[in-house]
Each structure stands twice: as C-alpha cells, then as structure tokens.
C-alpha cells in the first residue's frame, strides 16, 4: 500500500504496489460507512410485546436520545467508526469496548485493534472467553485522575513512564505505513493490562445456601501495570442482584469474514496472494518498459566519447573516436524486449478475479433494461452482491449487540430523569425507558448495503404500485413515492410530497359510495356502528357487489373495524358503570408511577380479553350475513336432474325386482331340495321295510324247511 525503494534487479527498479487490495478496502469502507453511520443517526427502536401509545413514546425517546449521544456527545464515535471500517477488511477482526468513562463522565464506545485484545488460545468467541486482556495505553495524567476519583489504587507506577522501544512486527509495519517512529526517553504514556477473568478471591467467595464456599470462580476485572506489576484495581464484573452472577460484557467483535477460529479473515487473507502477484507482474512490466526505453549493452574498450558522462539531448550528434573498425561493431546492446503482452493479460485476469471476489463490479442502474421484470432485476442485483451482503449482515449483527451494551450503560448511569437540548428542541429521557419493552437496532437494513441497491428496489416497488393503483389506494401510492425519495437521500420529503388527507367520519351512504369505487374506508369512535354495519351488509348482499372480490374484501374489512370499535365501546360502558373499576382507577392515581404503570398494564390486558370475547360474539353473527345465498336453479339443470332421478328410480326398481327374483329362485331351490330330501327318506324307509320283509320271509322259509326236515326224519 506504499512505494518500496528497490535496488534489485537494478538500482531504481520499480517499487510500485498494485492498488487491488487498497481499492477493495476503500470501496468497502466507503459503502459500509454510509450505511452503518447515516447522518440522521444509526439507532432505531422497536416495541417488544403489545404496542401502546406509552410504549411507542418510550421507544421514540430512546431512539432520539441514543442518536443524540452518538452523533453529538460521543465525539470520538464517528472518527473511530470510520477507522474501524477501514481496519476491518485488512485484518478481518476489529473490536469495540462499550463502557462508562470515569474521566469523561459519559458512555464511550472505543475502537480496539485486534493486536490490543488478547484471549486464550482455545477461545472460539469473545462472549464465552474465559479471559480477555485489553492492552491499554493511558497517560499518567488520566491515571492520576482515576486514582484521585478512587477508581484506581493510589500506588506509585512512575517506573512505567519509560516507554519500551522494542515493538512487535505488527506495530513496526503500522508505524512504517503511517511514517512515524517511536520516541526515545521519558514518555507520559503508561501501558496497562485490563484483565476480564474469573477469580476465587479469599473473603469474597461464592457461597451456597448454608453460607459455605462453593469454590466457583466469579467474574472480576483486574487492572495492573505492565512494568512493575502493580495492581491498580480489582472490581466485581457481575450485577449484585444477579443470582447467576453472569459476566458483564464490554467488548463487541466485528468480523469481516468468519475465520477458522476466534479471529475473522480479511481481504488480506483472501486476496492478498492476488495482490502480491499483481504487484509483481506490474513491477515486471514497468521494469521491462524502463529497460526497453533506456537500453544498455557492451562497448569496445578503445571507444572514446566526448562528454560521455552527460546524457544525449534530442537532435544531438556527439563526436567520438572509433579507432580501427566500424562504429557499429564497437557496440553490442543487450536484447531487452518490450513489456510482455502475456503478462499484461495475466495481470488483467488477476485483477478481475480479485475484484469479483471483493464484489467491486457493481451493476449500474442505467445498464439495466427499464422493462426488465422485477424478479429478474432483483436476481441480477443479488448475484453481484452476495459477498458484500453477507459481510454487511455480520456488521449489522455486531452493531446491534453494541447498541444493546450501550443502552445498558445508559440504564445504569443515567439519573431517573435526564433533560437534554438538541437543535430540534428540548428532550427528556428517563432511566426506566431503557427496559425490556424497547429493543434497540441499527437503522441499516442487513439486506441492503448501497444506495444503488436501495434506489433500484424502491423503483421496482414504485412500478408495481403504478401498475395497479386501484388496489394500493392513495396511501399506497404515497408510501411508494415516499420510499423512492427516502432511498435517494432526499431531505424534507413532506415539502415535495404532501401526505394524503386524513380520512374523516362520514355517513354510511358516503362510505358505500367509496367502497363501490374500490377505495377502503375507516371507522371512527363515536359513530353509530350498528347502523353502519347494517347498511354495509345490505350493500354486500346485492348481486352486483357479490361478484366483485375487491369490493367485498373492503366492505368486510370496514365492517370488522366497526365491530372492533363497538366491542370496545361496550366494554368501556360496562366499566364506567362498575363501581369497583372506578375505585381501582382512583387507587392507581395515588400509586407511585412505576407501580401504577405495572397495574395499568394488567388492567389493559384484562380489558383486551373482554373486548376480544365480545368481538368474537359479534363476528359470529356478522359472518353469517356475508355468506352468499344459494343461486336459483337453472330449468334445464332441474329437468336434467329430474331425468336422472327417474333413471335412478328405474334402476332402483329393476334392482329390487332382480333381488326379489333371486330370493324367489332361492326359495324354490330350497323347496325342491327339501322335497328331494323327503323322497330320499321315503325311498330309504321303503327299502328298509322291503329288506325287513325279505329277511322275515327268509326266516319263515328256513323254519318251515327245518320243520319239514324234522317231520321227515321222525317218520323214518
């Protein structure tokens, strides 16, 4: 990043540095500086939880006060933010320390280079580091002030007034770039170590429920001198009412790119090799051009040239003696070539690669087609800015944590009420404004990091709104143009773009006329909500309106507004007639403000529940009115349905006949089967009887034969 005096390969060789790295760093710093620290202030706020007029006013007070402190009271913030954003892409990591400065009597947020913050080797992030050591350079006068105020012990540290001239390599490089050298002799600066660590100090141990030491180390901040090791202070680093005794954070880590460990990577790590190669090639091209323009070579020993110690002037012919031979043969020039075209092309390739990585080749708005679709435009914009967008998100996250720490400092050290004066008038901030109901955020958008990107997106939104102004309405048109002016950084937009007139309460008929035109309407407290609801529902039930979804949506939304206001009025009327509620309100007026605010919040939640219950009952009745009636039947469709019914009846009749026939056939089959069984039984019985009769006959015949044989035998 500077010019290097070189004597190799020849005296006066080019020592120029290629600006690839410097250009990338400067481009990033210029873009990030405008986004991270805009002229109107870097802080915005949002309400956490249910919104109310009191919480929104509280958020506005916090935002105005923090922007006033950062842009006006904290004079070093602007300069150190500028320096941090230039240092960050070079080193990859930078730190801020947010604390209350006893000497200045106010909150500060100091930029700390990476070499001045020491953490253990195995640390992964600053928020869980077991020990953080901040190397502090402080003047003896400031140390005496802190000793006088009781912040430091009153010990003699004069031995540390001799500055050690042995600097490390990083500091030597920084001093060389800045063109400074360390001074010798006595100096007013003193080097201190501020160590944030956990200690188990005798007499201040962590105690259990029985009052016995647990052996658990507690967070402390120890400050000591580097030369004589005198301890200047040991301070508790946790809130006294914190049961978990969590360490109070003071440091914020800004990273350019996530690294492989605790520290981040910068452009030096990522494109430093390309920058060195580009510098080497650029020097070779310049040296080649120098040698080609001023050639050197060999000459014969006997050649004598008059005034050979003076360079030749344009148009001059100088006398010389060339004894014995041709003058042409007396000189032999070295074969120096012109600068190489291959090296020039290679240099262009390296530079393009480095610029592409650093996302310096931005898309110009004028280069884009005006008729290009919105999605295509956004896709082209995102494709060229992915790296820068991710870096900007990391900056946004770190800055958010920084503002949270700064808000805690204000909460701890501000008085209960603190008046202050600005160019816009007198302001007032309360210590209790910095509570959990308000969240502090950077005003920058983590997805947008340049004005060109913001203008392009605002222009695309404006084109979409202009393509269908009926849907967006006057308020949408106004908001689209307001965002367009805001993206271009125009001040006092209301002078160029007056806001649309505020809606006023009107009668139901006038509201219906606006609703038919597709314009939304607004309900107001105090109107006759029942009559408005009935008139609007009657409009919604007309046939010409039912076929218009936009008009139906506007009518339904407007009716719901009346329902919500009607429910709130019913609850208010019930509360006004309740003596117990009025007595509670009287008691709130006599309570302290903090307690009254807490009780009022509970009452508001109960009222909101009652309103929601009544609103749900009303909505269930009204939603039935928005159900469209069934359309009249078409005669042709009815005739067709009748034919289908007749066919269905015929099919049913035939089905019944078939079932009856099947049943009759089954009964007939059963009867035939029974008859066959009876015939079979009769046949079996007859066969048995015949068998018995034949057997009887056979027995009788046998007996007769036996008798005849017996008689015959007796006769013989």
C-alpha positions in Angstrom: 0.0 0.0 0.0 3.1 2.2 -0.2 6.1 2.7 -2.5 9.1 0.4 -1.9 12.6 1.6 -2.7 14.3 -1.2 -4.6 17.9 -1.8 -5.8 17.2 -5.2 -7.3 17.3 -6.3 -10.1 18.8 -2.9 -10.8 19.1 0.4 -9.0 15.9 2.4 -9.3 13.7 -0.6 -10.2 10.0 0.0 -9.8 8.7 -0.4 -6.2 5.1 0.5 -7.0 2.3 -1.5 -5.3 -0.8 -2.6 -7.3 -3.9 -1.0 -5.8 -6.1 -4.1 -6.0 -6.2 -4.6 -2.2 -6.3 -0.9 -1.4 -9.1 -0.4 -3.9 -11.1 -3.2 -2.3 -10.6 -1.9 1.2 -11.5 1.7 0.2 -14.6 0.6 -1.7 -15.8 -1.5 1.3 -15.1 1.3 3.8 -16.9 3.9 1.6 -20.0 1.7 1.3 -20.2 0.5 4.8 -19.6 3.9 6.4 -22.7 5.4 4.8 -24.9 2.5 5.8 -23.6 1.9 9.3 -23.4 5.5 10.3 -26.0 7.6 8.4 -26.2 11.3 9.1 -29.5 11.1 10.9 -28.1 8.6 13.5 -27.5 4.8 13.4 -30.1 3.8 16.0 -33.7 2.8 15.5 -36.0 1.2 18.1 -39.0 -1.2 18.1 -41.5 -2.0 20.8 -41.3 -5.5 22.2 -44.7 -7.0 23.0 -48.1 -5.2 22.8 -47.9 -1.7 21.4 -49.5 1.2 23.2 -49.1 5.0 23.0 -46.9 4.9 26.1 -44.6 2.2 24.7 -44.3 3.9 21.3 -43.5 7.2 23.0 -40.9 5.4 25.1 -39.3 3.9 22.0 -39.1 7.3 20.4 -37.4 8.8 23.4 -34.8 6.0 23.5 -34.1 6.4 19.8 -33.8 10.2 19.9 -31.5 10.1 22.9 -29.2 7.4 21.7 -28.8 9.1 18.3 -28.1 12.4 20.0 -25.4 10.8 22.2 -23.7 9.0 19.3 -23.8 11.9 16.8 -23.2 14.9 19.2 -22.0 14.0 22.6 -19.7 11.0 21.9 -17.3 13.0 19.7 -15.0 10.1 19.1 -17.6 7.7 17.8 -17.8 9.0 14.2 -14.0 9.0 13.7 -13.4 5.7 15.3 -16.2 4.0 13.4 -14.6 5.3 10.2 -11.2 3.9 11.3 -12.8 0.6 12.3 -14.4 0.1 8.9 -11.0 0.7 7.2 -9.1 -1.6 9.6 -11.7 -4.4 9.4 -11.2 -5.6 5.8 -7.4 -5.5 6.3 -7.2 -7.6 9.5 -10.5 -9.5 9.4 -11.3 -8.7 13.1 -11.9 -5.5 15.0 -13.3 -4.8 18.4 -15.2 -2.2 20.3 -15.3 -1.6 24.0 -18.5 -0.1 25.4 -18.3 1.3 29.0 -18.7 4.3 31.2 -15.6 6.5 31.2 -15.0 8.0 34.6 -12.7 10.7 33.3 -15.2 11.9 30.6 -18.3 11.3 32.8 -20.2 9.7 30.0 -20.6 6.5 28.0 -18.0 5.7 25.3 -17.6 3.0 22.6 -13.9 2.7 21.7 -12.3 1.1 18.7 -9.8 -1.6 19.7 -7.4 -3.1 17.2 -7.1 -6.9 17.2 -3.5 -6.8 18.4 -4.6 -5.0 21.6 -7.0 -7.7 22.7 -5.6 -11.0 23.9 -7.7 -14.1 24.6 -6.7 -17.7 25.4 -5.6 -20.0 22.6 -8.7 -22.2 22.6 -11.2 -19.4 22.6 -13.9 -19.6 19.9 -15.8 -16.4 20.5 -15.4 -13.3 22.7 -18.7 -13.9 24.6 -17.6 -17.2 26.1 -13.9 -16.4 26.5 -12.5 -17.4 29.9 -10.1 -14.5 30.0 -10.0 -11.3 28.0 -6.9 -9.0 28.3 -7.2 -5.5 27.0 -3.8 -3.7 26.5 -4.5 -0.1 27.4 -2.2 2.9 26.7 -3.1 5.7 29.2 -1.5 8.9 30.1 -0.2 9.4 33.6 -2.5 12.4 34.0 -5.6 10.3 33.3 -4.3 7.6 35.7 -3.9 10.2 38.4 -7.4 11.4 37.8 -8.8 7.9 38.2 -6.7 7.5 41.4 -8.0 10.7 42.7 -11.6 9.6 42.0 -11.0 6.3 43.8 -11.3 4.2 40.7 -7.6 3.1 40.9 -5.4 2.4 43.9 -3.1 5.2 44.9 0.1 3.4 44.1 3.4 4.6 42.5 3.7 3.5 38.9 6.3 6.1 37.8 8.7 3.3 36.7 6.4 2.5 33.8 6.8 6.0 32.4 9.8 4.8 30.4 8.4 3.5 27.1 9.7 0.3 25.8 11.1 0.9 22.3 11.0 -2.8 21.4 7.9 -3.0 19.3 6.4 -6.1 17.6 6.4 -6.7 13.9 2.7 -5.6 13.5 3.4 -2.3 15.2 6.5 -1.8 13.1 4.5 -2.3 9.9 1.8 0.1 11.1 4.4 2.7 12.1 6.1 2.4 8.7 2.8 2.9 6.9 2.0 5.9 9.0 5.5 7.3 8.6 6.1 7.6 12.4 8.9 6.3 14.7 8.8 5.5 18.5 10.2 8.3 20.6 13.1 7.7 23.0 13.4 8.8 26.6 10.7 9.5 29.0 7.1 9.5 27.9 3.8 10.3 29.6 2.1 7.1 28.3 1.7 4.1 30.6 0.8 0.6 29.4 -1.8 -1.3 31.5 -3.4 -4.7 31.3 -7.1 -4.8 31.9 -7.9 -8.4 32.5 -11.5 -9.7 32.5 -11.4 -13.1 34.1 -12.9 -15.4 36.8 -11.3 -15.5 40.3 -11.9 -17.1 43.6 -10.8 -14.3 46.0 -10.5 -15.1 49.7 -13.1 -13.3 51.6 -15.3 -12.8 48.6 -16.1 -16.4 47.7 -19.2 -17.7 46.1 -21.4 -19.1 48.9 -24.1 -21.8 48.9 -27.4 -21.8 50.7 -25.6 -22.8 54.0 -23.1 -20.0 53.7 -20.2 -22.3 52.8 -17.8 -21.5 49.9 -18.6 -23.4 46.7 -15.2 -23.0 45.1 -16.8 -21.4 42.0 -14.9 -18.6 40.5 -16.7 -15.2 40.0 -16.2 -12.6 37.2 -13.8 -9.8 38.1 -11.9 -7.1 36.2 -8.2 -6.7 37.3 -6.1 -3.8 36.1 -2.3 -3.8 36.6 0.8 -2.0 35.3 2.9 -3.9 32.8 6.3 -2.9 34.1 6.1 -3.1 37.9 3.0 -5.4 38.0 1.3 -3.1 40.5 -2.4 -4.0 40.7 -4.4 -0.8 40.3 -7.9 -2.2 40.8 -10.0 -5.4 41.2 -13.6 -4.9 40.5 -16.7 -7.1 40.5 -17.9 -7.8 37.0 -21.4 -9.0 37.6 -24.5 -7.3 38.8 -25.0 -7.6 42.5 -28.7 -8.6 42.2 -27.9 -11.3 39.6 -28.5 -14.8 41.1 -26.5 -16.4 38.3 -23.6 -13.9 38.6 -23.2 -13.7 34.8 -20.2 -11.7 33.5 -20.9 -8.2 32.2 -19.8 -7.9 28.6 -17.9 -4.9 27.5 -16.5 -6.0 24.1 -18.0 -6.4 20.7 -16.3 -8.5 18.0 -16.7 -7.2 14.4 -15.7 -9.8 11.7 -15.3 -9.2 8.0 -15.4 -13.0 7.1 -15.8 -15.9 9.5 -12.4 -17.5 10.1 -11.3 -20.9 11.2 -11.1 -19.9 14.9 -11.5 -16.9 17.0 -10.3 -14.3 14.5 -12.0 -13.5 11.2 -10.5 -13.4 7.8 -10.0 -10.1 5.9 -9.2 -9.2 2.3 -5.5 -9.5 3.2 -6.1 -13.2 3.8 -8.4 -13.9 0.9 -6.9 -11.9 -2.0 -3.5 -10.9 -0.5 -1.9 -13.5 -2.8 -3.6 -12.0 -5.8 -2.5 -8.6 -4.7 1.2 -9.7 -4.4 1.1 -11.5 -7.7 -0.4 -8.4 -9.4 2.2 -6.2 -7.8 5.0 -8.5 -9.0 3.6 -8.5 -12.6 3.1 -4.8 -12.6 6.7 -4.2 -11.5 8.0 -6.6 -14.2 6.0 -4.7 -16.8 7.3 -1.3 -15.6 10.9 -2.6 -15.4 10.7 -4.1 -18.8 9.4 -0.8 -20.2 12.2 1.1 -18.4 14.9 -1.2 -19.8 13.4 -1.1 -23.3 13.3 2.7 -23.3 16.8 3.1 -21.8 18.8 0.2 -23.4 22.1 -0.9 -22.0 24.9 -3.1 -23.5 28.6 -3.5 -24.1 31.1 -1.3 -26.0 34.6 -1.8 -27.2 37.3 -0.8 -24.7 39.1 1.7 -27.1 35.9 3.8 -27.9 36.2 7.4 -26.7 33.1 9.6 -26.5 33.3 13.3 -25.7 31.3 14.2 -22.6 30.3 10.6 -22.0 29.1 11.4 -18.5 26.3 13.6 -19.9 23.1 12.1 -21.5 22.4 12.8 -25.1 19.9 15.5 -25.9 17.2 15.2 -28.5 18.6 16.0 -32.0 22.2 16.0 -30.8 25.1 14.1 -32.6 28.1 13.8 -30.4 31.7 13.4 -31.6 33.5 10.1 -30.8 36.7 8.3 -31.7 36.4 4.8 -33.1 39.9 3.7 -34.0 40.3 0.7 -36.2 36.9 -0.6 -37.2 33.3 0.2 -37.7 31.4 2.1 -35.1 28.5 -0.4 -35.5 30.9 -3.2 -34.4 32.0 -1.3 -31.3 28.6 -1.5 -29.5 26.6 -4.6 -28.6 23.2 -3.7 -27.0 21.6 -6.2 -24.6 18.5 -7.9 -26.1 15.8 -6.2 -23.9 12.3 -7.0 -25.0 9.2 -4.8 -24.9 6.7 -5.4 -22.0 5.1 -8.8 -22.5 1.5 -8.9 -23.7 1.0 -12.2 -22.0 2.0 -10.7 -18.6 -0.4 -7.8 -19.3 -3.3 -10.2 -20.0 -2.4 -12.2 -16.9 -2.4 -9.1 -14.8 -5.9 -8.3 -16.1 -7.1 -11.8 -15.2 -5.7 -11.5 -11.6 -7.3 -8.1 -11.1 -10.7 -9.2 -12.4 -10.5 -12.2 -10.1 -9.7 -10.1 -7.1 -12.4 -7.5 -7.9 -15.0 -10.2 -8.5 -14.3 -11.7 -5.1 -14.5 -8.3 -3.4 -17.7 -7.6 -5.3 -16.5 -4.3 -6.6 -18.0 -4.7 -10.1 -21.4 -3.4 -9.1 -24.4 -3.4 -11.5 -25.2 0.1 -12.7 -28.9 1.1 -12.7 -28.6 2.7 -16.1 -27.3 -0.6 -17.7 -30.5 -2.5 -16.8 -33.4 -2.6 -19.1 -36.2 -0.4 -17.9 -38.8 -3.0 -18.9 -37.0 -5.8 -17.1 -39.2 -7.8 -14.7 -38.9 -7.1 -11.0 -37.7 -10.6 -10.2 -35.0 -10.5 -12.9 -33.8 -7.2 -11.7 -33.6 -8.3 -8.1 -31.9 -11.6 -9.1 -29.2 -9.7 -11.1 -28.6 -7.4 -8.2 -28.3 -10.2 -5.6 -26.0 -12.3 -7.9 -23.4 -9.5 -8.0 -23.6 -8.6 -4.3 -23.8 -11.9 -2.4 -20.4 -11.5 -0.7 -21.0 -7.9 0.3 -24.5 -8.6 1.6 -23.2 -11.3 3.9 -20.5 -9.0 5.3 -23.0 -6.3 5.9 -25.2 -8.7 7.8 -22.3 -9.5 10.1 -21.7 -5.8 10.7 -25.4 -5.3 11.4 -25.4 -8.1 14.0 -22.3 -6.8 15.8 -23.6 -3.2 15.8 -26.9 -4.4 17.3 -25.0 -6.0 20.1 -23.0 -2.8 20.6 -26.2 -0.8 20.9 -27.6 -3.2 23.4 -24.5 -2.8 25.6 -24.7 1.0 25.2 -28.3 1.0 26.3 -27.4 -1.0 29.4 -24.7 1.6 30.2 -27.3 4.4 29.9 -29.7 2.4 32.1 -27.0 2.0 34.8 -25.6 5.6 34.9 -28.4 7.9 33.9 -30.3 9.7 36.6 -34.1 9.0 36.9 -34.8 11.9 34.5 -32.2 13.5 32.3 -33.1 16.6 30.3 -31.0 17.5 27.2 -31.2 20.0 24.4 -30.9 19.5 20.6 -31.4 21.5 17.5 -34.9 20.2 17.3 -35.8 21.4 20.8 -35.6 20.2 24.4 -35.7 16.5 25.1 -36.2 14.3 28.2 -35.1 10.7 28.8 -35.9 8.5 31.8 -33.7 5.8 33.2 -36.6 3.4 33.2 -37.1 3.9 29.5 -34.2 1.5 28.9 -36.1 -1.6 29.9 -37.1 -4.8 28.1 -40.1 -3.2 26.4 -37.9 -1.4 23.9 -35.3 -3.1 21.6 -32.5 -1.1 20.0 -31.5 -1.9 16.5 -29.2 -0.5 13.8 -31.0 1.7 11.4 -29.2 0.0 8.5 -31.0 -2.8 6.6 -28.9 -6.0 6.7 -30.1 -6.9 3.2 -29.2 -3.6 1.6 -25.8 -2.0 1.7 -25.6 0.6 -1.0 -27.7 3.5 -2.3 -27.9 2.0 -5.8 -29.4 -1.2 -4.5 -31.9 0.8 -2.4 -32.9 3.0 -5.3 -33.3 0.1 -7.6 -35.6 -1.8 -5.2 -37.6 1.3 -4.4 -38.0 1.9 -8.1 -39.3 -1.6 -8.7 -41.8 -1.2 -5.8 -43.0 2.1 -7.4 -43.5 0.3 -10.8 -45.6 -2.4 -9.2 -47.8 0.1 -7.4 -48.3 2.2 -10.5 -49.3 -0.9 -12.5 -52.4 -1.2 -10.3 -53.1 1.9 -8.3 -56.7 0.8 -7.5 -55.5 -2.0 -5.2 -53.0 0.1 -3.4 -55.1 3.2 -3.0 -53.9 6.8 -2.2 -52.0 5.7 0.9 -50.1 3.0 -1.0 -49.2 5.5 -3.8 -47.9 8.0 -1.3 -45.9 5.4 0.6 -44.3 4.1 -2.7 -43.2 7.6 -3.7 -42.0 8.4 -0.1 -39.8 5.3 -0.1 -38.4 6.3 -3.5 -37.4 9.8 -2.2 -36.0 8.3 1.0 -33.9 5.8 -0.9 -32.3 8.8 -2.8 -31.5 10.5 0.5 -33.9 13.5 -0.1 -34.4 15.6 3.0 -37.7 17.2 3.9 -39.8 14.9 1.8 -43.0 16.3 3.0 -42.3 19.6 1.2 -42.1 17.7 -2.1 -44.7 15.1 -1.4 -47.5 16.3 0.8 -49.2 13.4 2.7 -52.7 12.3 1.6 -55.6 13.9 3.6 -56.6 12.1 6.7 -59.9 10.3 6.5 -62.9 11.9 8.3 -66.0 10.3 9.7 -68.8 10.1 7.2 -72.3 8.7 6.9 -72.9 5.1 5.8 -74.2 6.1 2.3 -71.0 8.1 1.5 -68.8 5.2 2.7 -70.8 2.8 0.5 -70.1 5.1 -2.5 -66.3 4.9 -1.7 -66.4 1.2 -1.2 -68.1 0.7 -4.6 -65.2 2.6 -6.2 -62.8 0.1 -4.7 -61.5 2.6 -2.1 -61.1 1.5 1.6 -62.9 3.3 4.4 -62.1 3.8 8.0 -64.3 3.6 11.1 -64.1 6.1 13.9 -65.0 6.0 17.6 -68.4 7.6 18.4 -70.1 6.6 15.2 -73.4 4.7 15.1 -71.7 1.4 14.5 -74.9 -0.7 14.4 -76.5 1.4 11.6 -73.2 1.4 9.7 -72.9 -2.4 9.9 -76.4 -2.9 8.7 -76.0 -0.6 5.7 -72.7 -2.1 4.7 -74.1 -5.6 5.0 -77.0 -4.7 2.8 -74.6 -3.4 0.2 -72.6 -6.6 0.4 -75.7 -8.8 -0.2 -76.5 -7.1 -3.6 -75.9 -9.3 -6.6 -73.7 -6.7 -8.4 -71.3 -6.4 -5.4 -71.1 -10.2 -4.7 -69.2 -10.8 -8.0 -66.5 -8.1 -7.1 -64.0 -9.7 -4.7 -62.1 -6.4 -4.1 -65.2 -4.6 -3.1 -66.4 -7.4 -0.9 -63.0 -7.5 0.8 -63.1 -3.8 1.5 -66.6 -4.0 2.9 -65.8 -6.9 5.1 -62.7 -5.2 6.5 -64.6 -2.0 7.1 -67.4 -3.8 8.9 -64.8 -5.6 11.1 -63.5 -2.1 12.1 -66.9 -1.1 13.3 -67.3 -4.4 15.1 -64.0 -3.8 17.0 -64.9 -0.3 18.0 -68.4 -1.4 19.0 -66.9 -4.1 21.3 -64.5 -1.6 22.8 -67.4 0.9 23.5 -69.5 -1.9 25.1 -66.6 -2.8 27.5 -65.9 0.9 28.3 -69.6 1.4 29.1 -69.7 -1.6 31.3 -66.5 -0.4 33.1 -67.9 3.1 33.7 -71.0 1.6 35.3 -68.9 -0.7 37.5 -68.1 1.0 40.9 -65.2 -1.4 41.6 -63.5 -0.5 38.4 -63.8 3.2 39.1 -62.4 2.6 42.6 -59.4 0.8 41.1 -58.7 3.8 38.8 -58.8 6.1 41.7 -56.3 4.0 43.6 -53.9 4.0 40.5 -53.8 7.8 40.6 -52.5 7.6 44.2 -49.8 4.9 43.5 -46.1 5.6 42.6 -45.7 5.9 38.8 -43.8 2.6 38.3 -46.3 0.5 40.3 -49.2 2.3 38.6 -47.8 1.5 35.2 -47.5 -2.2 36.1 -51.0 -2.4 37.4 -52.4 -0.4 34.5 -50.7 -2.9 32.1 -52.6 -5.8 33.8 -55.9 -3.9 33.6 -55.3 -3.2 29.9 -54.7 -6.9 29.3 -58.0 -7.8 31.1 -59.9 -5.2 29.1 -58.4 -6.5 25.9 -59.6 -10.0 26.8 -63.2 -8.7 27.4 -63.1 -6.8 24.1 -61.9 -9.9 22.3 -64.8 -12.0 23.7 -67.5 -9.5 22.8 -65.9 -9.0 19.4 -65.9 -12.8 18.8 -69.6 -12.9 19.6 -70.4 -10.1 17.2 -68.3 -11.5 14.5 -70.0 -14.9 14.6 -73.3 -13.1 13.9 -72.0 -10.9 11.1 -70.0 -13.6 9.3 -73.4 -15.3 8.6 -74.5 -12.2 6.7 -71.5 -12.4 4.4 -72.3 -16.0 3.3 -73.7 -15.6 -0.2 -77.2 -17.1 -0.8 -77.6 -20.2 -2.9 -78.1 -19.2 -6.6 -81.5 -20.0 -8.3 -81.8 -23.4 -10.0 -81.5 -23.5 -13.8 -84.6 -25.0 -15.5 -82.5 -27.1 -17.8 -80.5 -28.3 -14.9 -83.6 -29.1 -13.0 -85.1 -31.0 -15.9 -81.9 -33.0 -16.3 -81.9 -33.7 -12.5 -85.5 -34.9 -12.9 -84.5 -37.2 -15.7 -81.6 -38.5 -13.7 -84.0 -39.1 -10.7 -86.4 -41.1 -13.0 -83.5 -43.2 -14.3 -82.3 -43.7 -10.8 -85.8 -44.8 -9.7 -86.0 -47.2 -12.7 -82.6 -48.6 -11.8 -83.7 -49.0 -8.2 -87.0 -50.8 -9.3 -85.1 -53.2 -11.5 -82.6 -53.8 -8.7 -85.5 -54.6 -6.4 -87.1 -56.9 -9.0 -83.9 -58.7 -9.5 -83.4 -59.1 -5.8 -87.0 -60.4 -5.4 -86.4 -62.9 -8.3 -83.2 -64.0 -6.8 -85.0 -64.5 -3.5 -87.8 -66.5 -5.2 -85.4 -68.7 -7.1 -83.5 -69.4 -3.9 -86.8 -70.3 -2.0 -87.9 -72.5 -4.9 -84.5 -74.2 -4.9 -84.8 -74.8 -1.1 -88.2 -76.3 -1.5 -87.1 -78.6 -4.3 -84.2 -79.6 -2.1 -86.5 -80.3 0.8 -88.8 -82.4 -1.5 -85.9 -84.4 -2.8 -84.7 -85.0 0.8 -88.3 -86.2 1.7 -88.4 -88.5 -1.3 -85.0 -89.9 -0.4 -86.2 -90.6 3.1 -89.3 -92.3 1.9 -87.3 -94.4 -0.5 -84.9 -95.3 2.2 -87.8 -96.3 4.5 -89.4 -98.5 1.8 -86.1 -100.1 1.1 -85.6 -100.8 4.8 -89.2 -102.2 5.0 -88.6 -104.4 2.0 -85.4 -105.6 3.5 -87.1 -106.4 6.8 -89.9 -108.2 4.9 -87.4 -110.3 2.8 -85.5 -111.2 5.9 -88.7 -112.2 7.7 -89.7 -114.3 4.6 -86.3 -116.0 4.6 -86.5 -116.8 8.3 -90.0 -118.2 7.8 -88.9 -120.3 4.9 -85.9 -121.6 6.8 -88.1 -122.5 9.8 -90.6 -124.3 7.5 -87.8 -126.3 5.8 -86.4 -127.2 9.2 -89.8 -128.3 10.4 -90.4 -130.4 7.3 -87.0 -131.9 7.6 -87.6 -132.7 11.3 -91.0 -134.4 10.5 -89.5 -136.3 7.7 -86.7 -137.6 10.0 -89.2 -138.6 12.6 -91.3 -140.5 10.0 -88.3 -142.6 9.0 
